């Protein structure tokens, strides 16, 4: 039986919580990490992040997990569309 590559597995619940905590702490959000809906939008309605928050988040994620997030990546809208999508992307591309 073959084991799927970790790069194709979605992020688990523990990693979602870890990333939610990182978001809340690094952006000084007045929200408990457990209250961040994994499927709610990060940008605008939902968590209410703006473009500056997203840039800051990309930097923190890059430093914390070794994931390269580029401003000109055509997939950014999808990557940052929700906590779950961001976590799945980071889990698939992290280097540490």
N, C-alpha and C positions, 0 to 999 in steps of 0.2 A: 504494500500500500504506500503510495507516495504522499508526502507531506507538502501541502501548498507552501509556496514561497511566502515569507513574511511580508514581502513587498505588496502582495495582493490581498492580505488580510485587513479587514477593517479594524480600527482602533477599539480596544476593549473599554469597559466601563471605568476601570481604574485609570487608564490613560486619559479618558474624557474628563474625569475629576481633576487629575493633575493639571491638564491644560486649562481647564476652567479656573483653577486656583491661580495659575500663572497669569491669565488674562486679568482677573480681578485685582491681583496684587500689583502687577506692572503698570496697569492703567489707573490705579487708585479708584476703582469703581465702588460705588456704594451699593454693592450687591454681593450676597454670599455665593461662593462658587457653586454650591449645590442647587441654587435657584436659577442658574443659567440653563435654559432649555437647550439641549444639544441640537435640536432641529430648528430653532428660531433663528431669524437672520441676525448676524452680528452687526451689520451696517444699517444705519437708518432705523426704521421701526424694528422692534425686537429688542436687542441689547442696546441699540442707540449709538453705536460707534460711528465716528466720522472718519474722514480720510486721514487725518493726522493720527488718530488712534490706530487705524489699520497699519500705517507706516511704522508706528512705534511697536505694535504687536509683531509685525514681520521681523523687526530687528531683534526683539526679545526671543522669538521662536528660533531665529537663525543662530543666535548665541547659545541658547539652551540646548538645542537638539542638532545643531550642525546642518540644518536644512537651508538650502539656498532658495530664497524667495526674491524674485526680481520684479521690480516695478513694471517692467514691460512684458511680463509673462501674460499671454492671452488667457491663461486659465485662472488668473487671480480672482475674477468674479466668482467662479465656482469654488475655488479653494477657500475664500473668505466668506462664503455665503452663509455658513453656519459653523457652530462649534464642532459638530460631527464631521463635516467635510474637511475642516482644517485639521482635526485630529487624525482622520484617515490619511490625509496627504502627508502629515508629519510622520505618522507611524510607518508609512511606506518609503519615506525618503530620508529618515533620520540617520545620522552617522554616529551619534552617541546619545 
